[in-house]
Amino acid sequence: MSTVNPQPLWQPDPERIAQAQVTTFQAWAAERHGAPADGGYPALHRWSVDELDTFWEAVTEWFDVRFSTPYARVLGDRSMPGAQWFPGATLNYAEHALRASTARADEPALLYVDETHEPRPVTWSTLRHQVGSLAAELRALGVRPGDRVSGYLPNIPQAVVALLATAAVGAVWTSCAPDFGARSVLDRFQQVEPVVLFTVDGYRYGGKEHDRRATVAELRRELPTLRAVVHIPLLGTEAPEGALDWAALTSADIEPVFEQVPFDHPLWVLYSSGTTGLPKAIVQSQGGILVEHLKQLGLHCDLGPEDRFFWYTSTGWMMWNFLVSGLLTGTTVVLYDGSPGHPDTGAQWRIAERTGATLYGTSAAYVMACRKAGVHPARDFDLSKVRCVATTGSPLPPDGFRWLHDEVSDDLWIASVSGGTDVCSCFAGAVPTLPVHIGELQAPGLGTDLQSWDPNGDPLIDEVGELVVTNPMPSMPIRFWNDPDGSRYHDSYFDVYPGVWRHGDWITVTSRGSVIIHGRSDSTLNRQGVRMGSADIYEAVERLPEIRESLVIGVEQPDGGYWMPLFVHLAPGATLDDALLTRIKHTIREQLSPRHVPDEVIEVPAIPHTLTGKRIEVPVKRLLQGTPLEKAVNAGSIDNVDLLHFYEDLARTRR
C-alpha cells in the first residue's frame, strides 16, 4: 500500500480544531506541565511518550480524577510486564461514571433501543439510584471487594447498572452475550468462579425471540460458586426457583456507596476469542481503565456532556465496556440490543438518526455490507448530528472510506481505530484535529509509543513490521486470571521482544505519522519473503460484487513449499466460473502483488468467525496443516463450527 502523501479525504476546519478538547488540553498542559504549545498533535504526542509520567499526571488533573488517597508517584515501575501505576492511590471507577448525575439528574444517561428502534431514556438520577440500590443488595448478599460478579446479558440498561454496582462494591465484573452457548460461557466464567450471576430469560434478535432459560439452568448447575442468581425478565417470564427478581433489587432510593480501592484493583475480566484453547481471562484495573478511557473518549473521541455515543456492540466484546465508559465524560450512551441488519441493512443508520448520535461506531464489515447493498444513509436518514463515524473489528478498506465520505457527508470525520481486548482501548485511531487519509488510521494514541519493528527490533517507517508498544499503558492487563507465575501473560505479548509489547498485527507507520493496519502477523501471507496482511487481500477481492466474503490462508508445507488458498463465499446467484476466477486473480495481481495471487480459489458455503465476528484464520491454517479439529480450535468460540469440517476434509484429501 502506498504511503506517499496524497491529498487527505477530510480536513478538520479551524473552528473544529479550536473547539476540540485535545486542543484546549494541549494549551493547558503547556502552561501547567511543560507540554509544547506549538506543533499541534504530533508535538503533543511526542511529549506524551517522552514525558510519560508527566502526561498521565496531566490527564488525571485535566479530568479531575478523584483520588481518595493520593499517589506516591505516577509510575512506580516502568517495566513490562509489571508496570505499577499510581502506587498508593485509591479511587472508584463507578463514582466517576456517575459524576454527571449531580448536574444533569433529569437528562438521559442512557438511551435504550431495541428492534422497534424507539429510544427509551434512563436518566442520570434513575441510573444513580438503581446502582445505589443494587450495590447495597450485593453487599447484603455478602459480595466483597475482589469477588467476581457475572452477567449473561444483552446490551440493555440492566447490564450497565450491574457493572457499575459491581464496581461500586469493589467486586470484579465479567460478562458474556446471551448468543453464547453454555459451553462458551462456562469456558469463561468457570475460570473466574463468580459468586453472583445476572441473567435474562432470553433475548430478541432478527425479529424473533430466543429463549435462554435452559442455558441459564445449565450455567447455574455448572457454576458451584454462585451464591445468588438475578433474573431479568426480558421476555416477561417468571423468575425460576431460587432466583432473585431484578426489580426487587433495584427499587430502593439509596445513594451509592463507592468502595475506595487501590488504583490497580481489578475492575473487570475480559476474554480473548479463545479460538485455539481456553480463552485468556484478561484482568484490567479500576484506575487503569478509568484514566485510559478518559483520555481515549475525552481527548481522542472528543466526547462531552452534549454528545450522544452509539457503538454497535454486545456484552461479549470489549467495545461494550468501552461504550459504557462514555459515561465518564458525561456523555449520553446509546445501547442497541438487536440485529445490526433488522429489519433491513440500514438499521444502524436509523438508530443513529433516532437517537441523535454524534459519534456512531460500527464495524468495517457493516460499512462494506451497506456499500454492497446500495444503502444511502444521508439520502434516507437525517444524520446531521453525526460528526464522526468510527469503525473497528477489522481494517476499513479504502472503498469504505470513500463510501462514508460520499454517502454520509463530505464533512465527516472518519475514525478507523485499532486496539484490542488486551488493553480495552485503542493503540491508534481517532484524532479530531488531524486530517483523514484514505485507508489510514490518523495517528497513534497519546501516551502510546506505537512503533513498527522488524525482526531485529529496529523501527521501520513506510515499511510493514510488527505492531509494538515500547512503554506501558495504564489499561494493559494487571494479570491473567489463573496465571500465578505470569508465564501465560508474558508469552502472549513479551516473548519476541523482551520488555516490549508485541500485539500480533502487521502495521505500517507512515512518514507523516499515520498508521496502516495489514492484519494479524500470525496469519501473515509470506510469499518469497514478501509479507502481506490478509486484510489487504480481503479489501481487494471483496470489491468484486460476486464475492460476499473471503478467507485467505498461507500454509507452510512439510517439503518447504507454501500453499496459499483463497476461500470465497459467493453472493446469491454468482458462480465461480473461469471468468470470475480470472477476475479474482487479476485483481490481486494488479492491485496488490503478483506473488500473492492464490494457488487455488475454492468456493465455501460460508466463512467461519469467532463469536465476536472475526474471521478465524489461524485455526483454519492449523486444520489445513492436519491438526485435529478439537486441538486446532475451541469449538465453543466459533459462530458455526460445522463450517470447519470443510477445511478438515480438505486437509485429509490433500495428504
Disulfide bonds with the S-S distance in Angstrom:
none
